Amino acid sequence: MNDAARMLARRGARSSMNLIDLRSDTVTLPSEGMRQAMARAVVGDDQYGEDPTVNKLQERIANDLGKEDALFVASGTMANQIALRVLAKPGDEVLVGYGAHMLLHESGASAVSGVQLSPLGSSGIFGAEHVRAAFKPAGHPLCAPTTMVVIENTHNLGGGIVFPYAESLAVCKAAGELGMSSYLDGARLFNAAIASGHCVKELSKPFRLVSIALSKGLGCPTGSVIAGSTADIAAAHRIRRILGGAMRQVGVLAAAGIYALDHNVGRLVCDHQNAHLLAQRLADVPGVELELGTVETNIVIFRTRENAPDAMTVVQRARRAGVLVSSFDHRTIRAVTCLNVGAAECEQAGRVLRDAISPC
Ligand SMILES: *Cc1c(COP(=O)(O)O)cnc(C)c1O
């Protein structure tokens, strides 16, 4: 990079740092400590299983989640696609909670796996009775056989809500009795563990495959890890290759993951407190519809009432005042806390959003 380019890059970094960015917890920036861990990483060719840092990360996650083996993959979307390919066949029906990432935000998840995704319930949370009611056995004259169920914990579109533990046990038990397999999209599983008091191993136990994201609240540049039995992870390894996701000296990325597990898990509780603070500031703004009970983790989802500005207007006004949030539909707005923002920023965001929604 020449000097002019370096100056522009610095200016870019500075101006984006002045903004309070609550669009997603994917906007986290690697800390100095994480960058040092990445720079020092011992690496090898991961396609040959020879990257010691990747191997260390995979063993650690497998151990933390109580599974035999684990595989480092490029993204949460890739982990989900791998799970669909490992556990279901083209033409199978896969049950997934209403509003799930797999259903809405993977640019057409069925294109790769060839499965039929069917939404259950109305909030991302569903019960064993929904699974039993939706189940179609193999050999049905008209319907696709239902072979897999997916739970998202925490549930993004539901406002980062924790999938109730007892319900997840019941869903997996019913799935097992019906001969179906189960997958946990745990992109924010560490948030769920902190909010629920159940450790990630407990939350993972009933599921055949589980994935967690390193690139959200844990603060890594990219990466997810999928964990399960030795045989399932061997199958996942092959699918990762088919998807073009086999990687080489990615110990530099795995080192960020290990650093995050050591330093960024406990602090997720701060993100939850900051989200709660922001939610409290918003809940009493006239024109805002917000169920404080749904703010269990680091996501705040709220709606603007008919007499208040719509979501796009609020997003634009807030941006002009230095606060970034996302609009999900005409009246729905999402704000997500992460390690880039503290309590003071959330107070400030609360003031900016209040003005954007009820201007005097
Ligand atoms: C973000 C997210 C993913 C996908 O992760 P990417 O790394 O962005 O592909 C999958 N599931 C859930 C619940 C998510 O929030």
The ligand as an SDF file (V2000), in Angstrom:
LIG
                    3D

 15 15  0  0  0  0  0  0  0  0999 V2000
  -25.1030  -15.5340   11.2990 C   0  0  0  0  0  0  0  0  0  0  0  0
  -25.8440  -16.7870   11.4010 C   0  0  0  0  0  0  0  0  0  0  0  0
  -25.5410  -17.8550   10.5540 C   0  0  0  0  0  0  0  0  0  0  0  0
  -24.5650  -17.7440    9.4100 C   0  0  0  0  0  0  0  0  0  0  0  0
  -23.3150  -17.3450    9.7390 O   0  0  0  0  0  0  0  0  0  0  0  0
  -22.3460  -16.7050    8.6160 P   0  0  0  0  0  0  0  0  0  0  0  0
  -21.0160  -16.9470    9.1890 O   0  0  0  0  0  0  0  0  0  0  0  0
  -22.7530  -15.2830    8.5080 O   0  0  0  0  0  0  0  0  0  0  0  0
  -22.5830  -17.4640    7.3460 O   0  0  0  0  0  0  0  0  0  0  0  0
  -26.2410  -19.0280   10.7350 C   0  0  0  0  0  0  0  0  0  0  0  0
  -27.1650  -19.1450   11.6830 N   0  0  0  0  0  0  0  0  0  0  0  0
  -27.4870  -18.1370   12.5150 C   0  0  0  0  0  0  0  0  0  0  0  0
  -28.5250  -18.3390   13.5670 C   0  0  0  0  0  0  0  0  0  0  0  0
  -26.8520  -16.9150   12.3910 C   0  0  0  0  0  0  0  0  0  0  0  0
  -27.1890  -15.9010   13.1990 O   0  0  0  0  0  0  0  0  0  0  0  0
  1  2  1  0
  2  3  1  0
  2 14  2  0
  3  4  1  0
  3 10  2  0
  4  5  1  0
  5  6  1  0
  6  7  2  0
  6  8  1  0
  6  9  1  0
 10 11  1  0
 11 12  2  0
 12 13  1  0
 12 14  1  0
 14 15  1  0
M  END
$$$$
